[in-house]
Amino acid sequence: LQKVKQENPDTEVIMITGHGDMSLAIKSLKYEATDFITKPINVDALEIALKRANERIIIKRKLQEYTENLEGLLKEKTELHGRLSSLGLMIGSISHGVKGLLTGLDGGIYILDSGLKKKDQGLIDEGWEVVKITIQRIRKMIQEILFYTKKRDIKPQPVNIIEFVNDIASFIEPKIKENSIDFKKEFNVTTIMFEVDATAFRSALINILENAIDACIKDPSKKTHQIDFIVKRDGRYILFEVSDNGTGMDEDTVDKIFTLFYSSKGDSGTGLGLFIAGNIIEQHHGTIQVNSAPGNGSKFSIRIPSKTATDKKTNVS
């Protein structure tokens, strides 16, 4: 009986005892027998015992279903609460961000309007530049919000790593040149092909590179600024390193930068970019490590598992 219950606890057991052996009957009930009947077997008594056992099975199944339904409802309620909390935080963050962007846009329009009234080309150029920058920030904010709100499963495909990195570099280089930042791109890999969701992972790396650009722009203490974008093999991983000599971050900021809606950029940040980047890297079963110190810049190290399609030694700067 004990072995039966250990192997299948839901099995109902009816013990048949000989000659009114009550001690065996009591022991059987102690080990969770459903019922017992004595020999000689009475058909009516057996039918009643079987009926009771069947009723117990039905009740157990209903209890199991009820428990599972309750657990499902609790899970849904917890998830809904989490989504509502995130939605509240997102609305607050977006409202704060939009307010800052509208203030910047108003300022740019005011300068532009003043320039037009005074026929001052310098003011016109200044105001138009503020308007353009603010519109770019609004576009980036909308893209980040859309990416965050749309649930998206990654779809890894073989990607040429050199073409992939060159594409990212060509996207961010105009902003780097515009702000007179030196840019170094370096490959030191044996893997030509690796598997990623190119759209998602590209977005993650661009967010990290733009973070490096912003850190350099905000740093007035140095005459020259540099961003290094290095790709190399690290055991079973492809290592992407993004380093800058910008403002840097203290330990508390480093601990929080991948937290939803946390931004170290004040009104100019949504608190979504690095959070999304971290999630994308995690979806790729990768890791991200940050080393930074105030005044000394930052280094982001992203490791993505390498699934090699073609191996060939490449070393390009």
C-alpha positions as CSV (number, residue, x, y, z in Angstrom):
1,L,0.0,0.0,0.0
2,Q,2.8,2.4,0.9
3,K,4.6,1.7,-2.4
4,V,1.4,2.2,-4.4
5,K,0.8,5.5,-2.7
6,Q,4.4,6.6,-3.2
7,E,4.4,5.8,-6.9
8,N,0.9,7.2,-7.6
9,P,-0.6,9.2,-4.7
10,D,-3.9,9.7,-6.6
11,T,-4.6,5.9,-6.7
12,E,-7.5,4.9,-4.5
13,V,-6.9,1.6,-2.6
14,I,-9.6,-0.7,-1.2
15,M,-8.2,-3.2,1.3
16,I,-9.8,-6.6,1.6
17,T,-9.1,-8.2,5.0
18,G,-9.7,-11.7,6.2
19,H,-11.9,-12.8,9.0
20,G,-12.4,-9.3,10.5
21,D,-8.7,-8.4,10.9
22,M,-9.4,-4.9,12.4
23,S,-5.7,-4.2,13.2
24,L,-4.8,-4.5,9.4
25,A,-7.9,-2.5,8.5
26,I,-6.9,0.4,10.8
27,K,-3.3,0.2,9.6
28,S,-4.5,0.4,6.0
29,L,-6.6,3.5,6.7
30,K,-3.6,5.1,8.4
31,Y,-1.7,4.7,5.1
32,E,-4.5,6.3,3.2
33,A,-6.5,3.4,2.0
34,T,-9.9,4.6,0.8
35,D,-11.9,1.8,2.4
36,F,-11.8,-1.8,3.6
37,I,-14.1,-4.7,3.3
38,T,-13.9,-8.1,5.0
39,K,-14.0,-11.6,3.6
40,P,-16.2,-13.2,2.5
41,I,-16.8,-10.4,0.1
42,N,-20.2,-9.0,0.0
43,V,-21.1,-7.7,-3.5
44,D,-23.2,-4.8,-2.1
45,A,-20.4,-3.7,0.2
46,L,-17.8,-3.9,-2.6
47,E,-20.1,-1.8,-4.9
48,I,-20.4,0.8,-2.1
49,A,-16.7,0.9,-1.5
50,L,-16.0,1.3,-5.3
51,K,-18.6,4.0,-5.5
52,R,-16.9,5.9,-2.6
53,A,-13.5,5.5,-4.2
54,N,-14.8,6.8,-7.5
55,E,-16.4,9.8,-5.8
56,R,-13.1,10.6,-4.1
57,I,-11.3,10.5,-7.4
58,I,-13.9,12.9,-8.9
59,I,-13.6,15.2,-5.9
60,K,-9.8,15.2,-6.1
61,R,-9.9,16.0,-9.8
62,K,-12.3,18.9,-9.3
63,L,-10.1,20.2,-6.4
64,Q,-7.0,20.0,-8.7
65,E,-8.8,21.9,-11.5
66,Y,-10.1,24.4,-9.0
67,T,-6.6,24.9,-7.6
68,E,-5.1,25.3,-11.1
69,N,-7.8,27.8,-12.0
70,L,-7.0,29.8,-8.8
71,E,-3.3,29.7,-9.6
72,G,-4.0,30.8,-13.2
73,L,-6.2,33.7,-12.0
74,L,-3.6,34.7,-9.4
75,K,-0.9,34.7,-12.1
76,E,-3.1,36.7,-14.4
77,K,-3.9,39.2,-11.7
78,T,-0.2,39.5,-10.7
79,E,0.8,40.1,-14.4
80,L,-2.1,42.6,-14.8
81,H,-0.9,44.4,-11.7
82,G,2.6,44.5,-13.1
83,R,1.5,45.8,-16.4
84,L,-0.7,48.5,-14.8
85,S,2.2,49.5,-12.6
86,S,4.5,49.7,-15.6
87,L,1.9,51.5,-17.6
88,G,1.5,54.1,-14.8
89,L,5.3,54.5,-14.6
90,M,5.5,54.8,-18.4
91,I,2.8,57.4,-18.6
92,G,4.5,59.4,-15.8
93,S,7.9,59.1,-17.5
94,I,6.4,59.9,-21.0
95,S,4.5,62.9,-19.6
96,H,7.7,64.2,-18.0
97,G,9.7,63.5,-21.1
98,V,7.1,65.1,-23.4
99,K,6.9,68.2,-21.2
100,G,10.7,68.7,-21.5
101,L,10.7,68.1,-25.2
102,L,7.8,70.6,-25.7
103,T,9.7,73.1,-23.7
104,G,12.7,72.7,-25.9
105,L,10.5,72.9,-29.0
106,D,8.9,76.1,-27.7
107,G,12.3,77.6,-27.1
108,G,13.5,76.7,-30.6
109,I,10.3,78.1,-32.2
110,Y,10.7,81.3,-30.2
111,I,14.3,81.8,-31.3
112,L,13.3,81.0,-34.9
113,D,10.4,83.4,-34.8
114,S,12.6,86.1,-33.3
115,G,15.1,85.6,-36.1
116,L,12.4,85.8,-38.8
117,K,11.0,89.0,-37.4
118,K,14.4,90.6,-37.0
119,K,15.7,89.1,-40.3
120,D,18.6,87.7,-38.3
121,Q,20.1,84.7,-40.0
122,G,22.1,83.7,-37.0
123,L,19.0,83.5,-34.8
124,I,17.1,81.7,-37.6
125,D,19.9,79.1,-37.8
126,E,20.1,78.7,-34.0
127,G,16.3,78.3,-33.6
128,W,16.1,75.8,-36.5
129,E,18.9,73.7,-35.0
130,V,17.0,73.5,-31.7
131,V,13.8,72.5,-33.5
132,K,15.7,69.8,-35.5
133,I,17.4,68.3,-32.5
134,T,14.1,68.3,-30.5
135,I,12.3,66.6,-33.3
136,Q,15.0,63.9,-33.5
137,R,14.6,63.3,-29.7
138,I,10.8,63.1,-30.1
139,R,11.2,60.5,-32.9
140,K,13.7,58.5,-30.8
141,M,11.3,58.6,-27.8
142,I,8.4,57.3,-29.9
143,Q,10.5,54.5,-31.4
144,E,11.6,53.4,-27.9
145,I,8.0,53.5,-26.6
146,L,6.8,51.4,-29.6
147,F,9.6,48.9,-29.1
148,Y,8.8,48.6,-25.4
149,T,5.0,48.2,-25.8
150,K,5.1,45.7,-28.6
151,K,5.8,42.2,-27.4
152,R,8.4,40.7,-29.8
153,D,10.0,37.4,-29.8
154,I,13.5,37.4,-31.3
155,K,14.2,35.5,-34.5
156,P,17.9,34.7,-34.8
157,Q,19.2,34.4,-38.3
158,P,22.8,34.0,-39.6
159,V,24.3,37.5,-40.0
160,N,27.6,38.6,-41.4
161,I,29.3,40.2,-38.4
162,I,31.4,42.6,-40.4
163,E,28.6,43.9,-42.5
164,F,26.4,44.1,-39.4
165,V,28.9,46.2,-37.5
166,N,29.7,48.4,-40.5
167,D,26.0,49.1,-40.9
168,I,25.7,50.2,-37.2
169,A,28.8,52.4,-37.5
170,S,27.5,54.1,-40.7
171,F,24.3,54.9,-38.8
172,I,26.0,56.6,-35.8
173,E,29.0,58.2,-37.5
174,P,27.2,61.3,-38.7
175,K,26.3,62.2,-35.1
176,I,29.8,61.4,-34.0
177,K,31.4,63.6,-36.6
178,E,28.9,66.4,-36.0
179,N,30.1,66.5,-32.4
180,S,33.8,66.3,-33.3
181,I,34.3,62.9,-31.5
182,D,37.0,60.6,-32.6
183,F,35.7,57.1,-33.6
184,K,37.7,53.9,-33.7
185,K,36.1,50.7,-35.1
186,E,38.1,47.5,-34.8
187,F,37.5,43.8,-35.7
188,N,39.5,41.0,-34.3
189,V,37.3,37.9,-34.9
190,T,37.5,34.5,-36.4
191,T,33.8,34.3,-36.8
192,I,32.4,35.8,-40.0
193,M,28.8,34.7,-39.4
194,F,26.9,34.7,-36.2
195,E,23.2,34.2,-35.3
196,V,21.2,37.2,-33.9
197,D,17.9,38.9,-34.5
198,A,19.6,41.7,-36.6
199,T,16.9,44.3,-36.1
200,A,16.7,43.9,-32.3
201,F,20.4,43.5,-31.6
202,R,21.2,46.4,-33.9
203,S,18.8,48.6,-31.9
204,A,20.5,47.5,-28.6
205,L,24.0,48.4,-29.8
206,I,22.9,51.7,-31.3
207,N,21.3,52.6,-27.9
208,I,24.6,51.9,-26.2
209,L,26.6,53.8,-28.7
210,E,24.2,56.8,-28.5
211,N,24.6,56.7,-24.8
212,A,28.4,56.9,-25.3
213,I,28.0,59.9,-27.7
214,D,25.7,61.7,-25.1
215,A,28.3,61.1,-22.4
216,C,31.0,62.7,-24.6
217,I,28.7,65.7,-25.5
218,K,28.0,66.3,-21.8
219,D,31.6,66.3,-20.8
220,P,33.3,69.8,-21.1
221,S,36.4,68.8,-19.1
222,K,38.3,67.2,-22.1
223,K,39.6,68.8,-25.3
224,T,39.1,65.6,-27.3
225,H,36.6,62.8,-26.9
226,Q,36.8,59.3,-28.3
227,I,34.5,56.3,-28.7
228,D,35.9,52.8,-29.4
229,F,33.7,50.1,-31.0
230,I,35.6,46.8,-30.8
231,V,34.4,43.3,-31.8
232,K,36.4,40.2,-30.9
233,R,36.1,36.5,-30.0
234,D,35.9,35.6,-26.3
235,G,35.8,31.8,-26.0
236,R,32.3,30.7,-27.0
237,Y,31.1,34.3,-27.3
238,I,31.4,37.3,-29.6
239,L,32.4,40.3,-27.5
240,F,31.2,43.8,-28.4
241,E,33.0,46.6,-26.5
242,V,31.8,50.2,-26.6
243,S,34.0,52.5,-24.6
244,D,34.1,56.3,-24.3
245,N,36.1,58.9,-22.4
246,G,33.0,61.0,-21.5
247,T,31.4,62.0,-18.2
248,G,31.4,58.5,-16.7
249,M,29.0,57.3,-14.0
250,D,29.1,56.6,-10.3
251,E,28.4,53.2,-8.9
252,D,24.8,54.0,-8.0
253,T,24.0,55.1,-11.6
254,V,25.7,52.0,-13.0
255,D,23.5,49.8,-10.8
256,K,20.3,51.6,-12.1
257,I,20.9,52.3,-15.8
258,F,19.1,49.1,-17.0
259,T,16.1,49.7,-14.7
260,L,12.8,50.6,-16.5
261,F,12.2,54.3,-16.7
262,Y,15.5,55.2,-15.0
263,S,17.4,57.9,-16.9
264,S,20.6,59.7,-16.0
265,K,19.9,62.3,-18.7
266,G,17.1,64.2,-17.0
267,D,14.4,65.5,-19.4
268,S,16.4,64.3,-22.5
269,G,16.0,60.6,-21.6
270,T,13.0,58.3,-21.5
271,G,14.5,55.6,-19.3
272,L,13.6,53.1,-22.0
273,G,16.7,52.8,-24.2
274,L,19.1,50.9,-22.0
275,F,16.3,48.9,-20.4
276,I,15.3,47.7,-23.9
277,A,18.9,47.1,-24.8
278,G,19.4,45.0,-21.7
279,N,16.3,42.9,-22.4
280,I,17.4,42.3,-26.0
281,I,20.8,41.1,-24.9
282,E,19.2,38.8,-22.3
283,Q,16.8,37.4,-25.0
284,H,19.9,36.5,-27.0
285,H,21.2,34.6,-23.9
286,G,24.0,37.2,-23.7
287,T,25.4,39.3,-20.9
288,I,26.3,43.0,-20.5
289,Q,28.9,44.4,-18.1
290,V,29.5,48.1,-17.4
291,N,32.7,49.6,-16.0
292,S,32.6,53.3,-15.3
293,A,33.8,56.1,-13.0
294,P,32.9,59.8,-12.9
295,G,35.2,61.7,-15.2
296,N,36.9,58.6,-16.6
297,G,34.3,57.5,-19.1
298,S,32.5,54.1,-19.5
299,K,33.0,50.7,-21.1
300,F,30.1,48.5,-22.0
301,S,31.0,44.8,-22.7
302,I,28.3,42.8,-24.4
303,R,28.8,39.0,-24.9
304,I,26.6,37.1,-27.3
305,P,26.9,33.3,-27.7
306,S,28.6,32.5,-31.0
307,K,27.0,30.0,-33.4
308,T,29.6,29.9,-36.1
309,A,28.6,29.4,-39.8
310,T,32.0,30.3,-41.3
311,D,35.4,30.8,-39.6
312,K,38.1,33.0,-41.1
313,K,40.7,35.1,-39.3
314,T,39.9,38.8,-39.7
315,N,41.7,41.7,-38.2
316,V,40.5,45.1,-39.5
317,S,40.8,48.5,-37.9
